[in-house]
């Protein structure tokens, strides 16, 4: 099975090795970008820069999800919760209230 982990720095390095600075190119999809001929190098550079941006978003999201997972794992004694579930109701009690 292959990994889906994204490391944006490798994408950035790939783009920079092609002489493209993602911070200085047109934004892909804008009217100025659309007006360029399809063979204009700036048009492709903008798409590659958009790829760098997308990879950064994925990379940051992976970090957020991992941090959230660690927070959930540490928030409760999950083996005790599982034991409670297996035994029926266990010590769980939620009093009824009227609205």
LOVEX-824730 format. One line per 8 residues: number of its first residue (from 0); their letters; for each residue x negated, y negated, z of N, C-alpha, C. Coordinates in steps of 0.05 Angstrom, whole numbers, padded with zeros to 5 digits, always signed. Example, Ala and Ser with C-alpha at 12.3 -4.5 7.8 and 13.67 -1.06 7.14 Angstrom:
BEGIN
0> as> -00264 +00114 +00156 -00246 +00090 +00156 -00264 +00066 +00156 | -00257 +00045 +00142 -00273 +00021 +00143 -00258 -00001 +00157
This chain:
BEGIN
0> xxxxxxxx> -00017 +00024 +00000 +00000 +00000 +00000 -00018 -00025 +00000 | -00011 -00044 -00016 -00027 -00069 -00018 -00017 -00089 +00002 | -00034 -00107 +00010 -00027 -00128 +00029 -00015 -00152 +00013 | +00004 -00165 +00026 +00016 -00190 +00015 +00005 -00214 +00029 | -00016 -00211 +00045 -00027 -00234 +00059 -00040 -00253 +00040 | -00033 -00279 +00043 -00043 -00300 +00026 -00064 -00317 +00041 | -00087 -00321 +00029 -00107 -00338 +00040 -00111 -00362 +00021 | -00101 -00385 +00028 -00100 -00407 +00010 -00128 -00417 +00003
8> xxxxxxxx> -00147 -00414 +00021 -00174 -00425 +00015 -00186 -00411 -00009 | -00180 -00385 -00013 -00191 -00371 -00037 -00177 -00381 -00062 | -00152 -00389 -00061 -00138 -00400 -00084 -00150 -00428 -00090 | -00154 -00444 -00069 -00166 -00470 -00073 -00194 -00468 -00085 | -00210 -00450 -00076 -00237 -00446 -00086 -00236 -00438 -00116 | -00218 -00420 -00123 -00214 -00412 -00151 -00208 -00436 -00169 | -00190 -00453 -00160 -00182 -00476 -00176 -00205 -00496 -00177 | -00219 -00501 -00155 -00241 -00520 -00155 -00264 -00510 -00172
16> xxxxxxxx> -00269 -00484 -00174 -00290 -00474 -00192 -00284 -00480 -00221 | -00259 -00486 -00227 -00252 -00494 -00254 -00253 -00524 -00258 | -00264 -00538 -00238 -00267 -00567 -00241 -00242 -00583 -00235 | -00223 -00571 -00221 -00198 -00584 -00215 -00197 -00592 -00186 | -00191 -00617 -00181 -00186 -00626 -00153 -00156 -00629 -00150 | -00143 -00611 -00136 -00114 -00611 -00133 -00103 -00637 -00122 | -00119 -00653 -00108 -00110 -00678 -00096 -00108 -00700 -00116 | -00120 -00697 -00140 -00121 -00719 -00159 -00106 -00714 -00185
24> xxxxxxxx> -00093 -00691 -00188 -00079 -00686 -00213 -00050 -00694 -00212 | -00037 -00695 -00235 -00009 -00700 -00236 +00006 -00678 -00220 | +00030 -00685 -00212 +00047 -00665 -00199 +00063 -00650 -00221 | +00061 -00624 -00221 +00075 -00608 -00241 +00105 -00613 -00239 | +00117 -00615 -00262 +00146 -00619 -00264 +00155 -00648 -00265 | +00138 -00667 -00259 +00146 -00695 -00260 +00149 -00704 -00289 | +00162 -00727 -00294 +00165 -00736 -00322 +00137 -00740 -00336 | +00117 -00750 -00321 +00091 -00754 -00333 +00079 -00727 -00341
32> xxxxxxxx> +00083 -00707 -00325 +00073 -00681 -00331 +00087 -00669 -00355 | +00114 -00673 -00356 +00130 -00662 -00378 +00122 -00675 -00404 | +00114 -00700 -00403 +00107 -00715 -00428 +00081 -00705 -00440 | +00064 -00692 -00425 +00039 -00682 -00436 +00044 -00659 -00456 | +00027 -00658 -00476 +00027 -00635 -00494 +00021 -00610 -00479 | +00033 -00588 -00486 +00028 -00562 -00472 -00001 -00554 -00472 | -00017 -00564 -00491 -00045 -00556 -00492 -00064 -00576 -00478 | -00052 -00597 -00466 -00068 -00617 -00451 -00079 -00604 -00426
40> xxxxxxxx> -00104 -00606 -00420 -00116 -00593 -00397 -00104 -00603 -00370 | -00094 -00628 -00369 -00082 -00638 -00344 -00056 -00624 -00338 | -00043 -00613 -00358 -00017 -00599 -00353 -00023 -00573 -00339 | -00042 -00558 -00348 -00049 -00533 -00334 -00061 -00539 -00307 | -00077 -00560 -00305 -00089 -00567 -00279 -00068 -00573 -00258 | -00046 -00586 -00266 -00024 -00592 -00248 -00010 -00566 -00239 | -00007 -00547 -00256 +00005 -00522 -00249 -00013 -00506 -00230 | -00039 -00507 -00235 -00058 -00494 -00217 -00058 -00507 -00189
48> xxxxxxxx> -00056 -00534 -00189 -00055 -00548 -00163 -00029 -00541 -00148 | -00007 -00538 -00163 +00018 -00530 -00150 +00015 -00502 -00138 | -00001 -00485 -00151 -00006 -00458 -00140 -00022 -00460 -00114 | -00040 -00478 -00113 -00056 -00483 -00088 -00037 -00491 -00066 | -00019 -00510 -00072 +00001 -00519 -00052 +00018 -00496 -00043 | +00028 -00480 -00061 +00045 -00458 -00054 +00030 -00438 -00037 | +00006 -00432 -00044 -00010 -00413 -00027 -00014 -00424 +00001 | -00018 -00450 +00003 -00021 -00463 +00030 +00004 -00459 +00046
56> xxxxxxxx> +00027 -00463 +00034 +00053 -00460 +00048 +00056 -00431 +00057 | +00050 -00412 +00040 +00052 -00384 +00048 +00033 -00377 +00070 | +00008 -00387 +00069 -00012 -00381 +00089 -00002 -00392 +00116 | +00007 -00417 +00116 +00017 -00429 +00141 +00041 -00414 +00153 | +00059 -00406 +00135 +00082 -00391 +00143 +00074 -00365 +00156 | +00055 -00351 +00145 +00045 -00326 +00157 +00036 -00331 +00185 | +00022 -00353 +00189 +00011 -00360 +00216 +00034 -00365 +00236 | +00054 -00380 +00227 +00077 -00386 +00244 +00092 -00360 +00252
64> xxxxxxxx> +00096 -00343 +00232 +00110 -00318 +00238 +00094 -00300 +00257 | +00068 -00299 +00253 +00051 -00283 +00272 +00053 -00295 +00300 | +00051 -00321 +00303 +00053 -00334 +00329 +00080 -00328 +00342 | +00102 -00330 +00326 +00128 -00324 +00337 +00131 -00295 +00346 | +00119 -00277 +00330 +00120 -00249 +00337 +00106 -00244 +00364 | +00083 -00257 +00368 +00068 -00254 +00393 +00084 -00266 +00416 | +00098 -00288 +00412 +00114 -00300 +00433 +00137 -00282 +00441 | +00150 -00270 +00421 +00172 -00252 +00427 +00162 -00228 +00442
72> xxxxxxxx> +00139 -00217 +00433 +00128 -00193 +00446 +00121 -00198 +00475 | +00112 -00222 +00481 +00104 -00228 +00508 +00126 -00239 +00525 | +00149 -00244 +00514 +00171 -00257 +00529 +00187 -00238 +00547 | +00183 -00212 +00544 +00200 -00193 +00558 +00185 -00167 +00562 | +00193 -00152 +00582 +00182 -00125 +00585 +00200 -00107 +00567 | +00191 -00104 +00542 +00208 -00090 +00523 +00212 -00061 +00528 | +00193 -00048 +00542 +00197 -00020 +00549 +00220 -00018 +00570 | +00221 -00037 +00588 +00243 -00037 +00608 +00270 -00042 +00594
80> xxxxxxxx> +00270 -00060 +00575 +00295 -00065 +00559 +00304 -00040 +00545 | +00285 -00026 +00532 +00292 -00002 +00518 +00302 +00019 +00537 | +00290 +00021 +00561 +00299 +00041 +00581 +00328 +00034 +00590 | +00333 +00009 +00593 +00360 +00000 +00601 +00380 +00007 +00579 | +00373 +00003 +00554 +00391 +00009 +00532 +00396 +00039 +00530 | +00375 +00055 +00534 +00378 +00084 +00532 +00396 +00095 +00555 | +00395 +00082 +00577 +00411 +00092 +00600 +00439 +00082 +00601 | +00448 +00069 +00580 +00475 +00058 +00580 +00474 +00029 +00585
88> xxxxxxxx> +00487 +00020 +00606 +00488 -00009 +00613 +00465 -00016 +00630 | +00455 +00002 +00646 +00433 -00004 +00664 +00441 -00026 +00684 | +00423 -00045 +00688 +00428 -00066 +00707 +00441 -00090 +00694 | +00447 -00088 +00668 +00458 -00111 +00654 +00487 -00116 +00663 | +00492 -00141 +00670 +00519 -00149 +00678 +00523 -00178 +00669 | +00543 -00182 +00654 +00550 -00209 +00645 +00578 -00215 +00656 | +00580 -00233 +00675 +00607 -00239 +00686 +00624 -00253 +00666 | +00650 -00246 +00667 +00669 -00259 +00648 +00677 -00286 +00660
96> xxx> +00680 -00304 +00642 +00689 -00331 +00650 +00713 -00339 +00632 | +00731 -00353 +00642 +00753 -00363 +00626 +00746 -00391 +00616 | +00756 -00396 +00592 +00750 -00422 +00580 +00767 -00444 +00590
